[in-house]
Amino acid sequence: MKTFLDEDFILQSEAAQTLYHKYAENQPIFDFHNHLSPLEIFENKPLGNLANAWLDHDHYKWRAMRAAGVDEKLITGHLNKDGSVKPVVECPQSGRIETAEYDYNRYLAFVRTLQLCPGNPLYHWSHLELKRYFGIDVPVTEKNAREIWDKCNALLAKAEYSPRGLLEKMNVRELCTTDDPLDTLEWHKKIAGDWKNCKVRPSFRPDIPLSPENPAYPAYISRLQEMDGTRFTSINDMIAALGRRMDFFKTNGSVVSDHSLEGDFYLPTKFDDVNYIFEKAWIGKKLRPDEIAQYKGWVLTELGKLYAQKGFVMQIHIGALRDNNFAMLSAAGKNIGEDSLNDFNFAPQLGAVLNAIYSAFGGFDKPASQALNHRGPRTILYNLNPKDNEALATMAANFRNCQFGPAWWFNDHKDGIEEQLRVYARTAPLGSYVGMLTDSRSFLSYPRHEYFRRILCNFVGNLVEQGEFPWDEENLGELVKRICYENSIEFFKQ
């Protein structure tokens, strides 16, 4: 019987152990997609106690606690609907809840939940967090919960356990937050001015401009027009204004955009028709489903062209079915763990959008050399429904500089990562893979990179052990290093 979470955790072969310990273990981290708060990084306040650090922002943990029957007051009862912490009793240093009994009960409820979670990535993630940040290498249980609570809280009170210290402890060199195009990027600017150990880059996430059915759309477009200082006479003016916001983001370090596509997102259309839909949406009229798909396809294509011109990577996340529990949405707000994966067939729509974007940079009307060798935009495709793995991987391989992205959200576990690696490896060169991200709101989430790296090395090591790939330590060690860090730096900054 193997020891839980020993130095060779997940590493089943000598080849895997060599690849991880010699080549992957100490690689830096470039986290190209997360939901950390730039304000919290700038303020750099202590996170509070272990309940605050573990539970305040982590909907993965909330979802598990809810499924285990934990009272909601111990899950989202401490939050305002916007996700901020209610000021019940404030700690002078952190400004966060410091009601010892209440927070300890939240923490204890999660510890009890963990005991029910064999096979769940939360069990692995949480114990990696305890080990890497706090030096605790025994499983947390109800019996030792108080001892672990006290030890972690004593460390969290130290300056090096503030958000910046935690990022430095995990060797995070760069990270990309998720930001609205109208954001002033005030906190990114301030971070850049006083912290050089990690670059905190904004990501351009135009959710509302791509969602004409959203009730917030009319006011948002008016705000965009006002901020741009122009008068929108057509949808092209809106696109141009978004392009100028991209320039602002790029000036402040942005290298990436992000989109979440959750239903039909393409139907062929003409300018006059989509311009009419734009005008209709701006005055708040209800749109038909076909009009929404026409609008989204047009705008996504135009944004994709701008990303290519301005040097942004375009991330496309497909397949979330959000806010399914309307009662919980009303009571506690969004992003609380009430989402699931969607099930719709989107391959023809995705192919049409990518063709429209990439053909702008090389096609039948271009010289042969340009058409055959154009790079176009750099794109990463993510799917939430695992049934779409093969569809997305083979679609990405159709276009130069397009990648099948890391295992995302409900796929981010040992089985999901292994399957994602298998699909990637059989449809593209594994050595070109851009590696992993956290997609997290928690400052304690960075051991997930270690988790991925162990799974990666085990995957490659098993191929060697089974005689399916030759053992060449130098070659495979370099391949692993590239996947862990170097490929992402090259892909996002070329």
N, C-alpha and C positions, 0 to 999 in steps of 0.2 A: 504493500500500500504506500503510495507516494504521500509526502508531507504537503499539506495545503500551503500554497503561496511560498514555496521555497524558491531558491535562486533560479531553478529550472522550471518554474511554473509554466505550463502549457508546452514547454520545449521537450518533445518526445524522443529526440534522437541526438546523437553526438554532433551531427552536422548542424542541426537547428541551434544547439547550445553554442557552438562556435560562432555561427553567424550572428546570433543575438549579442552575446557577451563581448565579442571583438569588434563588431561593426555597427550594430543598431543601438545598443544600450545608451551610449553617450551622445548620440546625435542631437543637435539642437531641434527646436520645434518652430515651424512656421504654421500657425493656425489660421488657415485662410477663410474660415467661416465659423463665427460664434455669435452669441447674443449677449456678451458681457456689456456692462454699463460703462461708457467712457467717463461719466461723472464719478462713479465709484473709483475708477482707476486714478482719476485726477485727485480726488479728495484723499484717497489712500487711508481712510479711516479703518481702525480695527474692525474685523467682521463680527465681533461679539462673541457669543459662546458657540459650542458645537452645533446646537440646534439652528442658530442663525446661519453658520457657515455651511451646514449640510442641507438645510431644508428651506431656507427663505425663498430661493429662486428655482428649485429643481423639480419640475413637473414630472420627471421620471419617478422620483421618489414619492411624490404625492399620489400618483396613479397606483403605485403598488400599495401604499398605505390604505387608500380608499378601497382597493380590492380586498384587503385583509380585514376590512370592517372597522377601521379606525374612525373615530368621531371626527367629523369635518372641522370642528373647532380646533383640532390639533393639526390640521393640514392647511387649509386656507383661511381659517378663522382669525389668524393673526395678520391678515393682509387687507389693504384697501383694494378696491376693484381695479385700480391701475397697477397693482402688483407691489406697491410700496408697503412698508411695514407700519402698522398702526402704532402710534406713540402711546402705548399703555403706561409703561414706566421707562424713562429714558436714562441710559448710561451717559454720564458727562463726556466720556471719551468718544463713544461711537454713535450716540444718538439713537441706538437701536433698543428694542425690547430687552430688558434685563430682569424680567420677572422669573426668578430662579425656578420656582416650582412648576410654573406653566411651561417654560422652555424645556426643563428636564423631562416633563411628561411628553412633550412633543418628540424629543430625542428618544425616550424609552419606547414610545409607540413605534418609531422607525426600527429600533433594535429588535423589537418583537416581530416586526414585519420581516426583517432580514432572515430570521430563523425559519421562515416559511418559504424561502426563495432559492432552494437548490436549482441550478440550471438557469437562473435569472442573472443577466449581466450586472444587475445592481449589487449582487453579493460580491462579485469580483471587483467591480469598480470601487465600492465602498471600502473594502479591505485594502485595496491598493492605495486608496487615499489615506487611510490610517497609517499604512506602512511608510509611504513616501514622504508625507508631510509631517507626521508625528512620531515616527519610529516605533509604531505599535505593530508587532508581528504575530499577535495571537487573535483568534476570531473573537469578535465582540458578541457577548451574550448578556442575558439579564443578570447573571451572576457577577460579571466584571464590568457592567455598564457604568456604575458610579466611578470606579477607578479610572476607566478610560475617559469619561466625561471630565473628571478633575484634571487629568494630565493634559488633555487637548485644550481645555480652557486656559490653563496656565500658559501654554505655548501661544495660543491665539492672542493673549494679552501683550505679547512681545512685538516690537516694531517690525521685525523681519517676517511676521505672519500677517502683515497688512496685505492688501491686494497686490501691490507691486512686488513685495517680498516673496509672495507665493509664486508669482509668475517667474521671478528670477530663480527661485529654488528649482523649478522644473525646466530651466534653460529655454524659456520661451523667448525667442529673438524677435519675432514679429507676430502680430495678430490683427485680424480684420473684424471689426465690429459690424453691426447691421444697422443702417441709418437711412432715414427718409430723405429724399432729395431736397426738401425745404429746411433741413437741419442747418443751423448756423455753424456746426462743427466747433463750437466754442471750446468744448472740453478737449477735443483732439488737438486743437491749437495750443492749449495750455499744457497738455501733456508733452507735446513735442518741444515746448520751451524749457521744461525743467526735468525731463527724464530721458536719458539716452540709452538705458540698458535694454529697452524693448521698444520697437516701433509699433505704435497703435494706429492702425490705418482704418479710415472709414470705408464702408462698402455702400454702393449706390443701390438702394432697394425701392423702386418706384411702384409700390403695391397699388396705391389709389389711382395714379394716372393710367394704370393698366386695367382698372376695374370700373368701367362706366356704370355698372349696376349698383355700385356702392352708394348708399345714401350720402356719404361724405364727399362724393365726387364733385358736385357743383361748387361747393365752397372751396375745395382744394384747388381746383383749376383757377378759380378767381384769385386765390392766394398766390399761386404760381405766377399768374399774369402780373400781379402787383409787385411781387419780389423781382421779377424780371424787368420791370419797368417798361413793358411794351404793351401793345394792344393786340390780342389774338383775333385775327380775322378768319383763321382756318385751323385745321388740325396740324398743318405744317408749322404754324407759329408755336403751337404747344410743344411739338417735337423739338423745334429749334431752342426753345427756352429750356427744355430738359437737357439739351446738349450743352448749354451754357452752365447749367448746374453741374453737369459732369466735369466741365473744365474746372469749376470751383473745387469739386471733390478731388480731382487729380492734383491740383495745386496743394492740397492738404494731405497728400500721400496716398490717395485711393488708387488701387490697381484692379478692382473687381466690382462687378455688379451682381445682383441676385434677384431671381424671380421665383415666385411660387405659383404654379399652374394647377388649378384644382378642378377644372372641368374643361369642356371644349374651348379651344383657344385658337382655332383657325377655320375660316371659310374664305374662299377667294372673293375679292371685292375690287371695286374701282374707287379712285380718289373721290369722285363726287358723292358716291354712296357713303363712304366712311366719313367724309366731312359732314354729311347730313346727320349721321349717327352721333358724331362728336357734338354738334350743335344741339341735338335733341337731348343728349345726356347732360350737357352743361346747364340746361334750364330745368333739369330734374324730371324729365319725362321718362316713363317706364320703357325699357327696351325689350324687344323680343329676343329669345335665345340665339337666333341666327344673327341678329344685329350685334350682340355681345361678342360672338365668335368672330365676326368680320372685323370688328373694332380691335379686338385683342391681337388677332393675326397681323393686322396692319401695323399697329403700334409696336408689337414685339419685333417685327421685321425692321422697322425704322430705327428702333433703339439698338438692335443688333448691328446694324451698319455703323451707327455712331460709336459703339463700343470698339469695333474693329479699327475705325479711323483714329480713335483717341487712345488706343492701347489698353483698353479694359478687358479683363477676362469676363465672359458672360456665364454666370451660373444659372441653371434652370432646374428647379426642384418640382417634380411632377407627382401628384397623386395623394395629397393630404385631404382628408375629409374632416374639417375642423368644427369645433364647438357643437358636438352632437347632442349634448345634454343641455337643453334650453333652460331648465330650471337652475342648473349650476352656473350657466353663463350669466343669467340674470343676477344670481346671488353673489358670485365671486369674480366674474369677469373672464377674459380670454387667457389662453396659455396656462391652463391649470391642470392639464392631463385628461381632457375630455375629447381628445382627437383620435382618429383612427385612419386606416388606409382606405383609399378610394379604389374603385374598380371600373375603369372605363378604357376603351381602346383608342389610343392616341397616336399610334405610330405614323399613320398617313399625315396627320396634322403636324407632327413634329418634323417629319421629312419635308413637308411643304415649307414650313417656316425656315428651316436650315437651308434649304435650297434657295429661297428668296434672299436670305442674308449672304450666303457664300457666293451666289452667282453675281452679286454686285462687285465682286473682287476678282472675277475670272469666269468667263463663260463663252458661249458660242460667238458673241460679238467682240471678244477680246482676242489678241494675238495668241497663237497656239502655246507659246512658251509661258505666257501669263496664265492662261486657262489651266494648264497642266500643273504648274508649280506654285500657284498663288497660295498664300497662307490664310488670308481672310481673318476672321475673328478667332480668338481662342475661346473655347466653349467647354464647360463641364456639365454633364447631364446626370441627374440623380433621380431615381425612382423610389417610391415608398412601398409599392406593391411588389413583392418579390417575383410575381409571375411575369413582370416586365423586364427582368434582368437581361434576358437574351435579346429582347427587342431593342433595349436602349444600348447595349454593348455593340450590337451589330450596326445600329444607326450611327453611333459615334465613329465607328471605323470607316464609314462612308466619306467622312470629311476630314481633310487635313487639319491637324491641330485641334481636334475635338476629342474629348475624353469621356469614357464611362466613369462616373464619379464614385467616391468611396461609399461604403454601406451607410445608409442614412436612416436615422431615427429608429423606426421599428425593426430595421435590419442591422442595427449597430449592436451586435452581440456575436459570440464566438461562431455559431453556425452561420449567421448572416455574412460575417466578414469572410469566412472560409469560402462560402458559396460565391460571394462577389469576386474573390480572388480567382477562383476556378473559372468563372465566366470570363473575367477580364483576360486571364492567361490564354484561354483557348480562342479568343477573338482578336487579340492585339498583343504586342510585345509587352510582357509584364515589366520589363526594365524601364519602360517609359511612363509607368504609373506615377501619379502625383502625390500619393500618400494619403494621410488621414487628417481629420479635423475634429473639433469637439462638438460643434453645433450646440453649445451649452450656455446657460446663464450663470453657472457656478464657477467660482474661482478655484474650487477644489477638483475640477474635472480633468486636469491635464494628465493624470496617469492613464487616461484612455488612450493616449498616444503610445504609452508603453504596452498596453493591452493589445493594440493593433500590431505593434512591432513584434511582439512575441508570436502572435498568430501568423504573421507574415513569414517570420523565420522558420516556424514550424512547418508551414506549407511548403516552402522551398526545400527545407531539410528532408521532409518526407519524400519529395520527388527524388532526391538523391538516394535516400535509403532504399527506395523501391526500385532503383536502377532505371528511373525514367529520365534522369538528367545527370550528366557527369559531375563528379566532385572536383571543382576547381575553386579553391578557397579565394584566391585573389579576384577572380571574375565574379563569383557570387557575392563575395563581401562588398565589392564595389557596387553591384546591382542593389543590394540591400541598403547601402548608404544612400544611394541615389533616391530610392523610393521613400526612405524615411525623411529626407530633407532637401537634397540638392535638386531633384526634379521639380519640386514645387517652386523653389526660388527661381529656377530657370523659366518655368512655364508662366509664372505670374509677372515676370519682369523683362521678358524679351522685347 
